[in-house]
Amino acid sequence: MKNVLKTSNLHTFHIPVMGLAYTIDSPIRVAQYGISSVISIMDDDLIEKMNAFYSKKFDLPYQEISQKISDYRAKRITSYLNTVDKIVTEKFESFKTELSESKAALENYIAMLPNKSEFRKGLENFIQEGCIIKENIKNYLEKNLFPGDIDINIMTKVDKDNFEKNTQLPVEFNDAHAALRGFANSTLTSSVVLSAGMNPRLYSYFETFPDFFPDQNANLKKKIILKVSDFRSALVQGNFLAKKGLWVSEYRIESGLNCGGHAFATEGYLLGPILEEFKQKRETLITSAHELLCKALQQKNLPVPETPLNLKITVQGGVGTAEEHEFLLDFYKTDSVGWGSPFLLVPEATSSDNETRELLAKSKEDDLYLSNISPLGVPFNTIKGTTNEALKQKRILENKAGSSCPKKYLALSKQYDEKGICTASRKYQEIKLDELESERGYISEREFVKKQNAITEKACLCIGLANASLLENDIKIKGEAQGVVVCPGPNIAYFDRQYSLSEMVQHIYGYKSVLNNVTRPNMFVKELSLYLKYFKNEVQEFFETENMAQQKKLTNFRENLLAGIDYYSNLFGTGKYFHGDNETIQHQLNKYKMELETIEIGILV
C-alpha cells in the first residue's frame, strides 16, 4: 500500500499555482527532486489535452473523455491527476537509481539541497567516506528521500452552475464542486489549496469524501490548505471546516498585492504584521480547531485524534533573495516559502512558450501593473506587451470587442442570462456598450471613455492563461485567437533571463545569487510601496464618487499602513536583520510614512 502522504521536507520552498497552464505539469518536472508544486484544476479542457500529451509521451494507456460523457469534468481531472501520479512515481524511482549509481548525479543533487538539511549531511557523509556502495546509498534514499507533493488548486469562487440543455444540474456538478470530486477520486495523497475566499457550499461538500477525515492512526490521505491574507480569515474558515470534522493542515499566507495573478488587497494590513499575528497566535488556531474537530468527529462516529493534527504556516508573495527566504523561515517560524514568479523563467519547472518567457525576462518595474482585466472583478497583476492585449485591442478597433467565450468558466454574471455570462465575452460587452451609447448625451466625453474602457478591458483569461502550455507543446489551438495572458508578480522585474532549475534553487538557498547587480527593494518595502500606490488610487476614486462609507474605510486603511510602517521601523531598527540594506530600508520607510501622512482624504459635509 502507498504511504499515506509521506511528505517531502527536503526543501524549504514550494512552487505555488500560477495561472491555468504555468504549473499544469510542474510536478512531472520537479517532484522527483523533492520539490512540491501546485496544479490548477480549473480548466478541464486544458487538462484533457495535457493528459493525452503526457500519456503518449510516457507510453501510458489513454482513453479520451469527451464532453458527451456524464460528469466529464470530474472524470477528466481524476484521469489526469492519476497520470501525473504514475509519471512522478516512475521518474522518482529512476532518480533514486541514478543517485545510487552516479557520483556526479549525487553531487549535483547535494548542491541543490538546503545547508541545514540532515538529509544533505547524510549524503555528504557517503561521499566524504569514499564508500559509495550502491546498496548503502539505495537504502538511505529509500528511508529519507520522498517526492515533492502534487498539490492542486481550486478557486472557490469559480463555481459556475451547469446546465444540460435548459435544465440546471444539481450543485455537485458546479465547476468547483466537480473539480473537488475529480481530486477526491484520484490516487493522489496530497492537498487541495483553496483560494479566493470562503464558499460554504463547497466547504460542506468536502464531507462527502472519506479521504479528508483522519483515519485510526490520525493520518489524512488528502489534506486541505487554505490560502489566506490575514489571521481573522484563517480562524473563521478553519473553525467553519473543523465543525464539519475537517482539519486545515496548512495556512498559506499570501501578500495582498506583491503577488502574481489575482490580488486580494487587505485593508492596509502589511505582510510583516500579519505574519507576526500568526506567529503569536498559532496555538489559538490549533486549539480552537482541534476542540471543534473532535466534537464533530465524535458525532459522525469517526476516529478522533488524541492530539491536534499537524498544522503548517507558509508564506508567499514577492520573496526574491536567500536572505529574505531565511528571514521568513527563522523569524516568523514559517514552514515553507512560496517562490512563484521567478520560476516562470525556469523552463525545467514551469510550462510556457518561449516568447512569453522572453517578455518576462525583459520586463522592468514599469512594465508590471495591477490591472482590471479579470472578469472576476478582482485586481489582477499582469505585464504590458502580451499577445492577448494586442489581439484584444485589435478587436476593439474593429468594433468587435470581447471574446467568443468558448470555455465559459468565468461566465458568472446572471445580469442578462440565468445560465451565466462572462464580462469578457462579446455577448456581454455588446449589451453593455449599447447601454452606454444611450447615456452618451447625458455624460461628459471623459466619463464616456472611462466607462467604455471599463467594459472592454476585460480579457479572456480562460483561453489566455491556458495557451502557453499548448504553444510550448505544439498542441493545436482551435477557435478565435486570444494569445497569451501571463500573471507575474511585480518581483519578476528583478530577474532578467531564463535560469536552470539548479541555478534558481541555489539562488534560493544563498549558494549563488542570480540577481545581476540589480537595485531591488526589500520585499517588505516593495509591498508597502504597492499598497501606497493602491491607496492613492482609492483616494482618487473617492474624490470622484464622494462616498462617505469609503472615507471611513480609507482612514482605517491609512492607520493600518502607518501601524505597519512603525512595526517595520522597530523590527529593522534593531539592526539584527538585513544588515546590508538596513539604512536604505529605514530611509524608505520614513519616506513612505511622510508621503502617507500628507495625502488628503478630505472631509465631506
N, C-alpha and C positions, 0 to 999 in steps of 0.2 A: 504493500500500500504506500501511496505517496505520502511523504512527510507533510504534516499539517502546517502550512505556512512557515516553513523554516526560513526566516527572512535573513537577508544579507545585511550584516552590519560592517561589512568590509570598508564601505565608503561613507564619508560624512556629507555627501551631497547627493541630490537626486535631480532628474530632469523632469520638470513639470510638463503638463499638457500644453501644446502650442497649436492653435488653430484646429482645423479638422485633419489636415494632411501632415503637418510638420513632424509630429511624433507618432503617426499612424503605425509605423513599424519599428520604432526605436528599440523596443525590447529585443527584436530579432537582431538588431545591430549591436547592442551593448550589454544585454542581460548576462551573457556568458562571463563578463568581467566582474560581475557582482554589482553592476550599476542599475539602479531602479529607475524606471521611467513610466510615463502615463500616456495611454492611448485614448483619444476621443472616440466615443462610440455613437456620436450623434448622427453621422451620415452613413446609413446602411448601404447606399448606392456605391459610395467610395469603398466601403468595407467589402462588399461583394467583389468589386474589381480587384482589390488587393488580395482577397482570398484566392481568386483564380490565378493571379500573377505568382503568388508565393507557392501555391500548390504545384504549379508547373515547374517553378524554379527548383524546388526541393523534391520533386518527383513523388508528391503525395496525392492520394485519390481526391478528386474534386467533383462535386455534384452541384450544378448551378441551382440557386434558389431564386426563382423569378417572382415578380410581384403578384403573380396569379395564385401563388401558394398561400394558404391560410397562415396567418401570423408570420409572414415572410420576414418582417423587420427583426423580430427577436431571433428567428432561426438563422438569419444571415450573421448576426452578431455572435451567436453561440459558435457557429461553424468557424468563423474567422479566428475567434479567440482560442478555440481548440487547435487550430492550425498553428497559431503563434506559439502556443504552449508546447506542441510537438517539436517545432523547429528550435525553440530555445533549449529544450531538453537535449536535443541531438547536438546542437552547437556547444552546449555546456560540457557534455561528455567528451566531445572531441577536444575541447580546450584543455580539460584536465589531463587527457592523454598526452597532448602536446607539451604541457608544462612538465610532465614527469619524464618525457623523453628528450627534451631540448633545453640545454642550459641557457642558450640565448633567449628563448621564449620566456623562461623563468626569470631571467634578469630584467627583461623588458617589462614583464608584469610587475615585478617588485618595484620598479621605478614609477609605477602608476598608483601605488598604494600609499595611504597616509603614513607619515612618520611615526605616529603614536600607535599604529596598529600592531597588536600582538601577533596577528597572522603574518604580517610583513616580517616581524622579527624571527618568527619560526622558519619562514622560507629562507631568510638571510643566513640562519644557522646552518642549513643544509649546504649552502654554497661555501660558507666560511670553513666548515669542517671538511670540505672537499669530498664528502661522501654522497655523491649524487646517485644514490641507489634508487633505481626506478620504483621498486616496491615500497620503500620507506616514504618517498615523496607522495606516491599514489595514496597510501594510507592516510598521510597527513592531510592531503587535499580532500579526501572523502569525508573526513571528520570536520574540516574547517572552512571549506570553500563552498559557497552556495550562490546560485544565480541571483541577479537583481530581481526585484518584484516587477511583475507585469500588471501594473495597476491600470484602472480605466477611469475615465471622467464622464460624468453626466451633468449637463447644465440643467438644474432643476426647473427653471422657467421655460425651457424649450420642451413643452409637454402638450403639443397640439392635439386637439381632438381629431379623430379619424373617422371617415365615413365609408360605407360600402353602398355605392350608388347614392341615394339620398338619405340613407338610414345611418344615424350616428352609432358607432360601435361602442361597446362598454369601455369604461375608463381604463381598464388594464391594457387596451390597445392604443392608448395615447402614446406619443413618441417617447417620452422619458420612461414611462412605465414599461413599454416594450423593450427599451434598451436595458433597463434593470433586469428584466426577465432573461434577456439574452446573456447577460453576465452571470446571473444566478445559475443558469442551466449549463454553464461552461465547466470545463475541467480545471479551471484556474483556482489556485489557492492564493488569493491576493486581495486587494482592496478596491472599493469604488470611491472615487473622490467626488464629493457632491459640491458643486459651486453655484454661485449666483443666488444664494439666499434660500429661504425655507419654502418647502412645498409640502404642506401637511398630508395631502392625499398620497403623494409619492412616498413620504416617510412611513405612512401607515402600511403601504403595500409591501415594505420590507418584511413584515411579519408573516407573509405568505411563504417565505423561503427559509427552511431549517438551517442552512449554512451560515446564516447571520447570528444564530444563537450559540452560546458556548456549549461544548459537549461535556461529558462526565469529567474530563481532565482539564476543564476550564480553557480549552483551546477553541479558537474561532477559525473555521475553514475559510470564510470570507469576512472581510472587515470593512468598517465604514471610516472614511476620512472626511472631515468637514473643512472646506476652505472658508476661512472667516477673516473679517477685517478688524474685529475688536472682541474684548473679553465677554461683554454682555451677550453678544450674539452667540458666542460659543456656549455659554452657560444655559441660555434659553433653549437652544437647539439640542444640546447634549442631554438636558433633562427631559425634553419632549420625547426623544428617542428612548431614553432609559426607562420611561414609564411604559414603554412597549416591550421592554426586555431586550433592547438593542443598545450595544455599547459603542461609543465613539472611540476608536483606537488611536486617532491622531487628529489634532487641530493644526491645520496648515494655514499659518498666518501670512497674508499677502499684503504688501504695501498697496494702499488705495489708489495711488497714481503712478508710482515708479515701477510699473509692471507692463507686460505685453497684453494686447487684446483688450477685452472689456475692463474698464477701470471703475471700480466701485468706491468712489471717494468717501472718506469718513467725514464726520462733522468737524474737521480740523484736527483730529487726533493723529499724531505722528507715530511712525513705526516704533521708535525707541520707547516712548511711554507705554505704548500698547504691549510691547514685549515685556516691559518691567512689570505690568499688571499680571500678565500670565505667569511670570516667574514668581511673584509674590503669592498668587492665589491658585497655584497649580493644585495644591491639596484640596482646595474647595471644590474645584472641578471634579476631582476624583471621588471625594467622599459623598458629595450630593448625588452624583450619578450612580454610584455604587449602591447606595441605600434604595433608590428608586428601582434600579435594575433587579436587585434581589427580590423585592416585593412582587414585581411584575413576573419574574420567572417562576416564583412560588405559585402564583395564581394560574400560570399556564402549565403547572406540573412539569417544569423543565429543570435540568440540573442547575443548581445555584452555586456560583463560585464562592469559596470561603473568604478569599481576599480579593481586593479590587484587581481587575484585569489591567494589563499594561496600557499606559497612555503616553503617547509621544506628542511633543510640541515641536513643530518645524516652522521654518520661515523662508519666504522667497520674495523677490522684488528688488532689483537694482544692485545686487551684490556683484562686485567686479574684481576684487583683489583678494589675495590669500589672507591679508591682514583683516579685512572685513569679515571674511569667512570664519576665521579663528575667533574673532571678537563675538560674533553671533553665537558660536558654539560655547565659548568659555564664559562670557559674561552673562548671557541670558539663559544659559543651560539648555539650549535647544538641541534636539536630537539629530537634525539634519538640516542642510541649507539647500534650497532650490536654486539651481542655475539654469535659467531658461534661454533668454535671447542670445547670449554668446554661443550657445550650441547650434543656433541657426547657421553659424559659419563653420560647423564641423560636419562634413558630409558623411563621416563614419557613424554619426549619431542620429542625424535627423534627415528627413526626406524633403528635398526641394530641387527645383530646376536651377541650373547654373546662373541664368540671368537674374533671378531673384537674389541668389546669394551675393552676386557681384554688386547689385543695387544696395544691399545691406552693408557690404564691406566698404563701399564708398561713402556711406551716409555720414553726415555731420549733425551736430546738435539741432541746427535749424531745419533739417530735413524730416525730423521726427516730431509728430504733433498729436494732440488729443483731438480726435475728430468726432463728428456726429454721423458717421456713415452707417452705423449699425441700425438695422431695423428694430432691434430690441429697445431703442431709445436710451441706451446706456452709452456714455462716452467710450470711445474706442481708440486705443493707441495704434497708430499706423505710421506710414512713411510716404513722403512725396515721391512721385515718379513711377508708381506701379502701372502695369499694363491695364489693370482693371480701371484705374482712374482715367487713363487715356481713352479707353473704349466707352466709358460712361459719358465723358464729356462730348465725345463724337456723337453719341446718340442724342444727347440734349440739343446739340447744334442742329441735328437733323429733325428736330421735333418728334423724337421717338424715345423720350425719357423713360427710364425704368427697365426692368429686366423681364424676360418672358416667364420667369419664375417656375422652372420645371420641377424643382425638388420640394418646395413649399414647407421646409422645416420651420421657417420663421413666419409662416402665414398665421399670425396670432391675433391680428386685429379683426374684431367682429363688426366693425362700424358699417361696412357695406355688404357683408356676406357672412351668413351664420356659420359657414364652413371655415371661415378664417381667410384672411387675405394679407399678404406681406406688404409693408410700407415701401419696400424697394421694387415692387412689381409695377409693370407698365399699367396694368388694370387700375391699381390704387392711385398711381401718380396722375393718370389721365383724369380721373374723377376729381382729385384734389386741385389740379391745375385749372380745370373748368370752373370749379367753385371759386377759385382765386380770381379768375378772369372777371367774374360777376361783381367782385369787390373793387375792381380797378378804379372806377370813378370816385370811390369814397376814401381811398387811402393814398398816401404820398408814393411817388415812384420808388423812393428809397425803401419804404416799408414793403412795397410790392415785390421788389427784387429780393429783399431779405426773406420774405415768405416763400417765394419761388425756389430759392436756393435750399431752404429748409426741407422742401418737398423732394427736390431732385437729387440732393446729395447722398441719399441712402443708397448703399451698394449691395449687390447680390453676394452676401457672404457665403451662402451655401455652396455656390459654384467657386467663387473666388478663393475661399480658404481650402478648397479641395484640389484645385487644379495643379498645384506644384508637384504633387506625387505622380499624377498622371503624366505630366510633362517629363519628369525625371525618368520614368519607367517606360516611356514611349507607348503609353496606353491611349487609345483613340478618345478624343474629347468630342462628344456629339453636341448638337444644338447651337444656340446663339453664343458667339464669342464673348466671354466675360473676363478673360485674362486672369491675373493672379492678384489676390489680396494677401498682404503679409502683415503680421501684427507684432512687431518687435516692441520691447520696452525702450525708453529713452537711453538706457545703458548701452545699447548696441553702437552708439556713436563713437565709443572709445576703442572698439575692436575693428581693425581696418583691413583684414584679409581673411582667407579661409585657413583653417587650422586642422592638424591631425588630432585624433582623439587623445593620443598620448600627450601632445603639446598642451591641450586645454586642461587635462586632468593634472598635469604637472604645474600648470599655472594656478589652479585652484588650491593645490597643496603647498604652493610657495617655493617649489624647486627651481622654476624658471619662468619669469613673467613673459607674457605675450604682448603686453601693452608697450607700444612703441613711443617712448618719450612723450606721451600724450598728457595734456593737462586735464585731469579728470577729478571732479569734485568728490569728496567723501559721500558715500551712499545716503547718509542721513541728511546731509546738507542739500544734496540733489533733490531728495524727496521734498524737503522744506521749500526749495525754490519752485518746484512744480505746484505745491499747494498755494504758494503766494500768487503765482500766475492764475491759478484756478479761482482763487479768492477775488482777485481783481476783476476777472470776467464776470463773476457772480454779482459783484458790486455794480458793475456797468449795467448789467441786466436789470438790477434792482432800480437804478435811476430811470430806466426806460419804462418799467412797469409800475413802480411806486407801490409795492405790495407790503403792507405793514407786517404781516407774518414773516416775510422774507427778511425784514430789517432785524427782527429779534434773532432769527437764525444766523444772520451774518455776524451780529455782535457776539453771539456764542461761539461761532466758528473762529473769529479772531482771538477770543480769550483762550480757546483751546490751543491755537497755534502759538500764542505767546507763552502759555504754560509749557508747551513742548520745547520752545527755544530755551527757556530757563532751565528745564531739565537737562538739555544737552550742554548748556554752559557750565552747570555744576558738575556733570559727569566728566566732560572732557577737560574741565578746568583743573582737575586733579593732576593732569599730566601723565597719567598711567597708560593712556590709550592713544594710539595713532600719533606716536611721538613726532614723526617727520612732518605731519600736517597740522599739528595742534594749533600753531599760531594762525594758520590760514583758516582753520575751522572756526576759531573764536572770532576772527575778523568778519567772516561771512555771516556768522550768527548775529553779531551786533548790527551788521549792515541790514540784514533782513528784518531784524527787530525794529530798527528805526523806520524802515520803509513801511512796515505793517502798521506802526503807530500813527503814521501821518496820513493813512488812507481815510478819507471822509466817507462814512456810511450815510451821513445825513440824518436830519431829524424831520420826520413828516408830521404835519399838523392835521 
